[in-house]
């Protein structure tokens, strides 16, 4: 063992000496590095170093995990940083504060939860990363993730599940953008890998829909089914109003004005984040009266089986499919749109307004302030009458 007061050459130790050292004490190497052997035989690397005028000791890890060459490399890096006026201890604390990709993802998920339109979007965000990203890069510090790591996640699903892969890429990018904002990295590799990914033909996913001539038969089957009353009423109301599933399932009584025969869906619940007025036909108002009689006392118009909890989208689609109709509930909007196009003289912009779609470019939308409510009312009553007479 070398005395602590003797002049010590660099690289005084050898790998064999480190492995065989057993007498308790301090075995010095160079750049302030020494091996400390405890009475119980455990061995640790320690570095004595002056940091900003103060003598400090830094632990560099167990000798059983950190070999001599690595300990020397760490010690030399610390000494260089200290000589330049830096603080190796602060730098190490900063490195330790950098979250893993999984931890960062869960933090971002928590931060964004209040901003998503519904709980499903929040669940989808984290579950897709749990399925595809965490097994491969979840434990990596978010500061270390490179384009190659993002590609490793995406390549197995890029052509097999293009829509899922696109969303996973977007969500990885969201996490890495947050890491950039934290000062943990300078770039977002999820944005720079386009050329490395194979081209996938763009295809629009269309929900299965019924021909409009079969919609009335479907509604008859729904009414005669043994499903829960709330479910049957929700399906029929959805068809009559050409509304989206979530808009109907989460509808509350304060949105309805019986006297004006009007349902106003607030912007927060609309896909385009603009309030949408829906004219109610006499048949739609009848459904609402029935819903009041079968309500659970909560604010929901179409409650699920648990108090105050909306019906699920799966519940509505499952009923339609179990009755033998190969269609998604969202597809009834397509049925309505096709009926307008093929069976009526109502203009395109009227049908698109009924579906709460934006028509034209930004300039045209800026000048088109009217939502054509009165004209839409006549169209929706014609749609309702068509379904009643089939």
Secondary structure, DSSP 8 states (H G I E B T S, - for coil): ---TTS---TT---HHHHHH--SSEEEE-STTEEEEE-TTS-EEEEEEEEETTEEEEEEEEETTTS-HHHHHHHHHHHHHHHHTT--HHHHHHHHHHS-BHHHHHHHHHHHHGGGSSSHHHHHHHHHHHHHHTHHHHTTSBTTT--HHHHHHHHHHHHTTSHHHHHHHHHHHHHHHHHHHHTTS-S--GGGS-GGGS--------------HHHHHHHHHHHHHS-S-HHHHHHHHHHHHHT--HHHHHT-BGGGEETTTTEEEE-GGGSTTSS-EEEE--HHHHHHHHHHHHH--SSSBSSB-SSTT-B--HHHHHHHHHHTT----TTHHHHHHHHHHHHH----HHHHHHHTT---S-HHHHHH-----HHHHHHHHHHHHHHHHH-
